[in-house]
Amino acid sequence: MRQNRAARVGDEMQKVISQLLLTEVKDPGIPVMTSVMEVRMSSDLTHANVYLSVYGTQEEKQACMKALERASGFIRHEVAQRIKLRVAPELHFKLDESIEKGMELMDLIDRTIKEDEKRAHKDE
């Protein structure tokens, strides 16, 4: 039962943090194209891993992570108030680069298919 509660709280935290980043956190280090992909809560709801996708260069991603660390106290406070949690969970921001890795894999697959087609035409 705790696992289900942690998942529900994580889903709600994802919505709240997304809204906060969009409307209330005014740090210029956080790009507009920053998305909260997932929030995983510990079973006791005291820690939250917040997985973010940031569109930009590596420098922009690092600047975004630093800006989020600076704003983590505000975000933590707002999340605890809006969800009415007894204990404000400690936030751990992590980059989710699965989208970029997926794009790289798709590019690799496309190049391999093109190379195979070229070889097939040469053999004819």
BELURTA-V810801 format. One record per run of one state. SS is the DSSP state (2 for helix, 1 for strand, 0 for the rest). FROM is the first residue (numbers start at 1). TO is the last residue. If there is no record, write none. Layout:
BEGIN
SS,FROM,TO
SS,FROM,TO
END
This chain:
BEGIN
0,1,1
2,2,23
0,24,33
1,34,41
0,42,46
1,47,54
0,55,57
2,58,83
0,84,89
1,90,95
0,96,97
2,98,123
0,124,124
END
